[in-house]
Amino acid sequence: MDPSSPPEQETGNCTSDGGSLTEEVHLRRFLCYGSESATYRAREQKNPCLECVTSLTGLLEAGRGSEAVQEVRNISMRGGVRSSGPALFALAVISQHSDVEAKRAAYGVLKEVCASPSELFSFVQYKKELSGAGQRGMWGRALRKAVADWYNGRDALTLAHHVTACKRKGGWSHQDLFRLAHLKPASDAITLVSKYVTKGWKAVQEMYGEQEKTEDVMKVFMYLEAVEKIKHTSDELEVAHLIEEHKLEREHLLTKHLKSREVWKALLKEMSLSTLLTHLGKMSADKLLCSGSAETAAVCERIQDEHALLKAKTHPLGVLLVAESYKRGHDKRGKLKWKPNRDVIQALDSAFCKCLSNVESTGKRFVVGVDVSSRLGSVALGSFISTVTIAAAMTMVITRTEPSAEVVLFSEGAVVPCAVSADSSLLQITMQLVQVCSSCTDCALPITWASENDKVVDVFVIFTNNETWPGRSNPAQTLRTYRQKFGVTAKLIVCGMTTNSLNLVDPDDGGMLEVCGFDSHTADVIRDFITGVI
């Protein structure tokens, strides 16, 4: 046995399975990545449906709808989910059920789960699809009150921002919801917003233009005035001034405004870090990020700001995905092209290393196995990144954040330990991974190696570039044998970076997970599985 075993880990009770898969676990998987299964697919983006979430139906039929609501709220509040769609769909399903307490609970958390107008529109659309009663038939008292509370529960200035930045989605508009919810504004300032939404800016001017206004009403009036002004001006300096004075965002601008360097400079001052990272290519294409410019220096400083990176909970793999996409010099469809700026690339590389400290240790004992039976040069599904870079980056994250983590390279019949020091760079780790190349894949080998060398492991993470080579041993059965030998409920994650299907784990075993491809949410899914969330 490994003498470094954490004292809190019990090894006396033998077990061969990874725990029962309860309805709650299935529901949390659905909420996190849109599927109840033990497979996360980076490319898969299905619309939620009742067939996708049988666990929710089971909880409702068992009279546990209120518990399901709390699961929805908790997963939504913690963040890191692939999409808000599953949570909104789940709330819509619960709100249609006959369980009065569950329905009340679902509507009660709507303001928290729907953080944006876009999400509110999606919830209402899901309600419409589930009700089968048409647009008008579904608007009972409970839904009207919930929607009205969503609007009245916001600060008036925030609400003004919401209704101007996101006006409609999926056939719904704020005007529709105000009317159908029979909204009665909770304050004079919200009354102004309501007037703007339902009657337009001209009606607001006629009613409020010469009228004496309270401070709150004046703030909202001036904000809406700025939003309207920006629609009718081509003067880039005036646009920039309005952005800076009223903290307007990209959604308030016309397409022609985004061709101006002055406009981008103004947007940068209040732009969130996540939005900034998303638009690096666009800013380079518009010649804003020129070598040696003040704008480039400001952007690079923001990208490397440790406090901002921590506040945004930026994962190093998220930065890596942005960096690799930016280095390509064009977007997914190739319509937008730019020349990558060397200073920006260096800032992104620096941000990747700084973000390593954002990842909290799970306290588990890891073995990371990297399959080197074929060249790791292909691109992972769901990203622009090579499989070797992903394997190296994930290895770096785990070895830097976990106190007990060993890395092995494996191919048919061979397992070679790979020393990764605390100061190893991403490039150094990458070079170590590409030095070995063999023939066939046997994903059970890292588990067998740990067993033969008396390594007590909590989590096996295996990265493979091949599709469905099971090798001589089945990884699922090998893991069960390992669990029985050491008396630990070890977990297994197999990441097939270039395939949409693996079939190497037992879907009924709560301690096994497959990952197909790799995207910006994969690292969160892996962590949630390790920590027992899903």
N, C-alpha and C positions, 0 to 999 in steps of 0.2 A: 504493500500500500504506500501511497505517496505521503511522506511525513508532513507535507505542507497543507494537508486537508484542513479546511476551515472547521473550527470546533463545532459550529452550529449545524454542520451537515451530518445527518444521521445515516449510517451505513449498515445498521444492524438488521433492518427489515427488508428482506429480499422482495423484489417486485419485477415483473416482466413487462408491465405496461406503463404508459405515460400518464395515467389518470383518466377518469371518465370524462366524456365529452357531454357536458350538460347543455340544456337549452340556452342557458346564459352565455356559455362559451360560443356556441354556434351564432347566437345573436350578435355578440361582440365582433366576431369575425365578419359578419355581414356589414355591420356598421363601420368597421375599419377599412374593408376593401371590397365590399359588395358581393361577397360569396360566403356561404357557410362551410365550404369545403376546406380541406387541408392543403389546398394549392393556391398560391398567389401568383397571378399572371400579370406581368408588367404591361402587356399590350391590351388586356381585356378591359373594356369600358362598357359594361352592359347597363341598360336601363333597369332600375329596380322593378321587381314584380313579386306577386305573392308566392310563386313557385320558388323564388330565390331565398325566401325567409320563412320556411316552415316552422322554425323555432319560435317565431313571434306568434304564429297561430296557436302553437302548443301552449305557450305561456298564457295567452288570452283565454283559451278553453279551460285551462286549469285555474282560472280566477286570479292570475298573477300579472294582470295587465299593468298595475301600478308599478310593480317591480321592473317591468319592461321599460316603462317610461323613465325610470331612474337610470337604467342602463343607457338609454338613448342620451339623456342629459349628460351623464358622466363622461361618455365617450366624446360627445360633441364639445364639452367644455375643456377637455384635456388637449384637444387638437391632435395633429399628426395623422388625420384620416385622409384617405385618398380623395374623397369627395363628400360633400354634405348631403348628396342625394339620398343615400340609404337611410340616414337619420330622419330626414324630412319625410321620406316615404313611410318609414316605420311609425312616425307620429300620425301621419294621415290615416294609416290602417287602424291604429288604436282609437283615433277619434271617430271612426265609423262603427266601432264595436258597441255592443249592447251594455257592456260593463260601464255603469255610470261613473264610478270612482276613477276608472282608468281613463275614460274620456275627459273628465275634469282635470286629471293630472296631466294629460297630453296637452290640453290647451293652456294649462298653467305654466308649462315650461317653454311654450312657443316663443316668447320674447327672448329667451336665452339661446335657444337652439337656432332660431332665425336671426342671425346677426346682421344680415344685409337685406335690402329689398329684393335682390335676386333670389335669395333663399325663401323669402316670403311668397314670392310669385310661384316658385317651384312647389312649395307646400300646397298652395291653393290649387295648382294644376293637378297635383296628385290626388287631392280631394275630389276634384271633378272627375278624373278618370275612374276612381274607385266607386264613386256614388252612383254613376250611371243615370243620374237624375237630371243631367243638363246643368247649365250654368246657374240658373235661378233656383232649381229645386234643392240644391245642396246648402243654400244659405239659411240655415237655421239660426236660432238665437245664440247658441254657443259659439259658432264660427264668427258671426258678426261681432260678438263681444271680444273674441280673441284678436281679431284683426284690428278692431278699433283700439284695443289696449296696446297693440304693437305700435301704432302710430302715436297715441297719446303718451306712451311710456318713454318717448324719446325727448331729449332737449330740443327745443324748436329750431335752433341753428343747425344741430345735427340732422334733424329731420329735413330741413331745407337742403342740406347737402345730399341726403339720401334720394330725395325726389328729383333732384337735378342731375345727379351723377348716373343713376340707373333708372330710366323712365319706364321701361317695359321689358318683359321677357315672356316667351312662350304664349303670346296672345293676350297677356294681362298687362294692365297699366295701373298706375296709382289712381287715376281717375275712376277706373272700374271698381277698385277696392274701396275707395272712399264712398262711392255711391251704393254699392252692394252691402257694405257694412253699416250703412246709415250713420256714418261717423259724426259724432258731436265733439268738436274740438275742446280740449281740456283747458286751454288758455288762449289769450288774445293773440299771442305769437303763432300758435298752431292754427288758429283761425285764419291768419294771413296765409300760411302755407296751404291750407285747404282751399282758400280762394284762388291761389295761384294754380294749384293742380286742377281744379274743376272749371275755372273761368278764364285762366290765362293771365299773362302779365299786364295786358291793357286794362283789364278789369281791376287789377290790384292798384295800378297807377291812379285810376279814377277814384277809387275808394280811399286810398291811403296817401296819395300824393301830397295833398295840402293839409291832411289831418295831423293833429298833434299826436305824437307817438310816444309810448313808453320806451324805456331803454331796450328791453327785449324785442319789442316789435320793430324798433329802428334797426337793430342789428340784422334781423331777418330781412327787412326791406332792402337794406343796403347790399346784403349778400345776393339776393335775387336780382337786384338791379345790375350788379357786376356780372352775373351769369348771363343776363340778357344783352348787356353791352358787348360782351366778348363774342357773341354770335354775329354781330353786325360791324365788326371792325377788322381791317386788314393791317392796321398799324401794329407792327410787332412790338414796339416799345410800350404802347398802350396795353396790349395783351399781357406783356411781361409784368407791367405795373399792377394790373388787376389780379394776376396770379399771386403776386407777392403780398398785396394788401389784404386779399380775402382768402388766401390759402386755397385757391382753386386747383383742381387736379386735371390730369390728362383727359378724363372723361368729359370735362366741360368744354373742351376745345374742338375746333373744326380741324379737319385733316390738313388744310393748308397752313394752319398755325404751326404744325409739327415739323415744318420745313425750316423754321427759323431757329438760329442758334440762340438768340436772345430769349426766346420762349423756353427752350430747353434749359438754359441757365437758370431761369426763374423757377421752373419746375423742380430742378435739382435741390433747391434749398429746403423744400418740405417733403420731398419724395421719400417714401419708406425704403429701407434697405432691400427688401424683397422685390419691390417694384424697380428699384435701380438696377439690381442684378438682371432682371427680366429684360430691360431695355438697353443693355450695353451695346448690343449689335446695332440697334436703331440709331443710337447716339453716334456710334462710329460711322455708320452709313451717311449720317447728316453732317459729318465733318466737325462734330462738336468735340470729339476726343482726339485732338491732334497732339503729336509729340511735343512735350514741353509747354503745353498750354495750361493756363490757370484752371480751366475746367477739368482737364485730365488730372491735374494734381489734386483737385478737390474730390473727384470721383474716387481716385486711388486711396485717398485718406479715409473716405467713408467706408470703402470696401474692407479696409484693414482695421477699422475701429472695433477693438475687442468688446467694449461695452455694448455697442450697437449689435454686434454679432451674437452676444449672449442674450440681449433683450429680445432679439428676433428668433431665438432658439435655433439658430442656423446650424444644420448638421454639416460636417465636413464633406460628406458625399453629395449634398446639395450644391455646395460651392464647386466641387469637382465637375459635376454635370454642367453647370453654367460655364466653367472654364473651358471644357472640351468643346462645348457648342460654340462658344465665342471664337476659339482658335480656328474653327472650320471656315469662318468668314462668310457664312450664309445661313439663312434660316432653313427650316425643314423642307420647304417647297422650293427653295433656291431663288425665290423672287427678290428677297432683300439680301443685298451683298455689301460687304464692308472689308476694309483692310484691318486686321487685328492690330491693336496697339500694344507694343511690347511692355510699356509701363503698366497697362491694365492687366496683362497676363501675369506679370510678376506680382501685382497686388492680389490677384486671385489665388496664386500659389501660396502667398503669405497668409491669406485669409483661411485657406484650407488647413494649414498647420495650426493657426490660432483657434480654429473651431474644434480642434481635438479636445480642448479643455471643456467644451460645452457638453461633451458626452459623459454622462455619469456611469460609474462602474456598476455592474449588476452584482458583483461579488461572487460570481460563478467561476468554476474552473473550466477552461476551454481547451479544446483541440481544434485547430483550424487546418483542414486538409485541402490542398490545392492539387487538382488533377493536372498532371503534366504529360498525359499520354498523347496529347496532340498540341500543336502550336497554339498559344493563347493570343493569337493576333486578330481574330475576328471580332466584329462589333456585337455587343450584347443587344438582345431584343429590347426595345423600349428606350434606347438611348443612342448617343453618338460615340460612346466610349468603348474602347477595346476591352475584351474580357480580361486580359492580363492586368490592365490598369485598375479595373474594378476589384479583381482578386487582391491586388497589391494594396489598394486603398482600404478595403475592408480588413485585411490583415493588419495594416498599420493602426486602424482605429481600435481594433480589439486588443492588440498587444500594448498599445499606449494607455488604454483605459482600464484594462482588467489586470489585477495583480497576479493571476495565475492563468497563463495562456501559452500553449506550445503550438508551433507551426510545423506541419510536415508536408512534403511534396510526395505524391504517389503516382504510380502507374502500375501496369500489370505486374504483380509479383514483387514490387519494390516500394518501400516507404523510407524516405530520407528526411530526418529532422532538419529544419531550416532555422538557423539562428537569426533572430530579428532583434537588434539592440534598440534601446530607448531613443537613440539619436539617429537611427536609420531614416533616410529620406525616402520619399515615395519612389524616386527613380532607382535608388539602390535596391529597394525591395522588389521592384519590377524586374530588374536585371537578374536577381536571384531566381525568380520564378521562371524565366525563359531559358535558363541554362540547360535544363534537362528536358528531354523529349523521348517518349517510348512508343508503345503501340496501343494497347487496349486499356479501357477504363474499368476499374473495380472499386466502386464507391464504398465498399465495406472495409477496405484496407485500413483507413485511419482508425476505425473502431477496433479492428483486429490488432493493430499495432499497439494501441493503448492497453488492450487486454493482456497481450503478451509481455508488456513492459510494466505491468502493475500500476498503470496511471488511473487514478480516480478522477473521472471527468463528469461534469454536470451538463455540458453542452458540446456537441460535435457540430461544427459548421463546415460543410464540404462544398467547394466550388469546382464545377466541371464544365468543360467546353464541349463535351460530346453530348449526344442526345440520350439514348436509352440503352447504354451498355451496363447490364447488371453485374457483369464480372462473374467470378466463380461462386460468390456468396451473395445472398440477398441482404441488403443493408438493414432492412427492417428486422429480419430474423437475427442477424448478427448483433443488432442493438439489444434485442430481448435477451440474448445469451449473455451479453455484457452486463446488463442490469442484474440478472440473476447471480452472476459471479461476484459482483462488487456490492450488491444491495443498495444501489442508488437508482433514482428515477431519472436517468440521463435522457436528455433531449437530443433530437437529430434534425438538422436543417440541411437539406440538399438544394443547392442553387444551380440549376441548369441554365446557364447564362445565354444560350443560343437556341433554346427550344421552347415550344409551347406545351410540351407534355413530357413528363418523366416517368411516372408510375413506379417510383422506387420506394415509397413509404406506405405505411398502413394508414388509410384515411380514417380508420376508427380508433387509432391510437392518439390520445391527446398530446403525446410527447413527440410527434413527428410532423414536419412541415416541409412542403416543396415550394420552391420559388422558381418561376420560369421567366427568364429575362431579368432586366434590372432597370428601375426608374427612380424618380426622386422620392418615392414613398417606401421603397423596398427596405431601406435601413430601419425605418420606423416599424414596419411589419415584423422584421426579424427581432427587434428589441421587445416589442409587445409580446411576441411568442415566448421569448426567453424569460421574461418577467411574469408570465402567467396571465396576461391580460386577455389573450386570445388562445 
